[in-house]
Structures are given as C-alpha cells and as structure tokens.
Amino acid sequence: MQAALHLSLLISSIYLLLPVQLTEKSYNRDTMLSIGTYLGNSKPQLLFDVEMEIWKTLFSLASGTFDPFDLLHQLSENLPWDFIETASDDVAGWFNLGKLKYVYCYIY
C-alpha cells in the first residue's frame, strides 16, 4: 500500500488509475524523492484539475458513505476528456500510459 500512496503523493495521483498492482511493488525512496523534487509544483493546469478530481473521489471513497462503483463512474464523467485528448504533447505525456510506464519502470 505504501508504494501506491508514495507514487500518488510524490508524482501524480494518476498512478492510482494504472492497471497494475502497485501494492506489491517496491522502489528506491531516494529515487522517488528525487523525481518528486524534480517535478516540483509546476504541473500543467489540466493535470492539476484531473488530480483534484481523483483526490475528491478518493476522499469520498474513504468516507464510506458512497458506493465505490458510483464514485468511479462519477470520476469518469467529471474528467475533462476533450481537453485530455487534445492536450499538447508535453501535457499529454502525463496521460499516456506509455510515457507513465517509462517513469514506472525507472522507479522499479
């Protein structure tokens, strides 16, 4: 569970939506901190908006008062898919599993 939390906090909560088991992975914490420091706080606005939707969904899920399936459906409905699909290459890289896979492989 720590791997998923560290990835989502240090890099991006988008990692929580990857179709892989992050709970069974380990990584070098120094590398994670270095990547998080390198990325800094200057994320694209689109990425920030998507991450906020993911965090809202996670906090609602943690409250235990909502159906998980409904929350995921609501997340899917709330994401700005038109902007994601037409984003510039530097922003689109955050949403491309191939690009994220590179960072994912680098960590592990």
C-alpha positions in Angstrom: 0.0 0.0 0.0 2.9 2.4 0.6 4.0 2.3 -3.0 0.7 3.5 -4.3 0.5 6.2 -1.7 4.1 7.4 -2.3 3.6 7.4 -6.1 0.4 9.4 -5.8 1.8 11.9 -3.4 5.2 12.4 -4.9 4.5 12.2 -8.6 0.8 12.1 -9.5 -2.4 10.5 -8.4 -2.9 9.3 -11.9 -0.7 6.4 -10.9 -3.7 5.1 -8.8 -5.5 4.6 -12.1 -2.9 2.4 -13.7 -4.0 -1.2 -14.4 -1.2 -2.7 -12.3 -0.8 -3.9 -8.7 1.2 -1.1 -7.1 0.8 -2.6 -3.6 3.2 -5.4 -4.4 6.0 -3.2 -5.8 9.0 -1.7 -4.1 11.2 1.1 -5.1 14.1 3.2 -4.0 12.8 6.0 -1.8 15.7 8.3 -2.7 14.8 8.0 -6.4 11.1 8.7 -5.6 12.0 11.8 -3.7 14.4 13.0 -6.4 11.7 12.5 -9.1 9.1 14.4 -6.9 11.6 17.2 -6.3 12.5 17.4 -10.0 8.8 17.6 -11.0 8.2 20.3 -8.4 4.9 22.2 -8.2 4.7 23.4 -11.8 2.4 20.8 -13.2 0.1 21.7 -16.1 -3.3 23.1 -15.1 -5.1 20.2 -16.9 -3.1 17.6 -14.8 -3.8 19.6 -11.6 -7.6 19.5 -12.4 -7.6 15.8 -13.1 -5.6 15.1 -9.9 -8.1 17.1 -7.9 -11.0 15.0 -9.3 -9.1 11.9 -8.4 -8.4 13.1 -4.8 -12.1 14.2 -4.4 -13.1 10.7 -5.4 -10.6 9.1 -3.0 -11.7 11.1 -0.1 -15.4 10.3 -0.8 -14.5 6.7 -1.1 -12.6 6.8 2.2 -15.7 8.3 3.9 -17.5 5.1 3.2 -20.8 6.8 2.5 -20.9 6.3 -1.2 -20.9 3.3 -3.5 -17.4 2.7 -5.0 -18.8 1.9 -8.4 -20.9 5.1 -8.5 -17.8 7.1 -7.4 -15.7 5.7 -10.2 -18.5 6.4 -12.7 -18.7 9.9 -11.4 -15.0 10.4 -11.7 -15.1 9.2 -15.3 -17.9 11.6 -16.0 -16.1 14.5 -14.4 -12.8 14.2 -16.1 -12.3 16.7 -19.0 -11.8 14.1 -21.7 -12.0 16.6 -24.5 -9.1 18.6 -23.1 -7.1 15.4 -22.3 -7.5 14.1 -25.8 -6.4 17.5 -27.4 -3.6 18.4 -25.0 -0.2 19.4 -26.2 2.5 16.7 -26.3 4.1 17.8 -23.1 0.8 17.7 -21.2 -0.5 14.6 -23.0 2.6 12.7 -21.8 1.1 12.7 -18.3 -2.0 10.9 -19.6 -0.2 8.4 -21.9 0.4 5.1 -20.2 3.4 4.5 -22.4 5.1 7.7 -21.0 4.0 6.8 -17.5 5.3 3.3 -18.0 8.8 4.7 -18.6 8.7 6.5 -15.2 7.1 3.4 -13.6 10.0 1.2 -15.0 12.6 3.8 -13.9 11.3 3.6 -10.3 11.3 -0.1 -10.1 
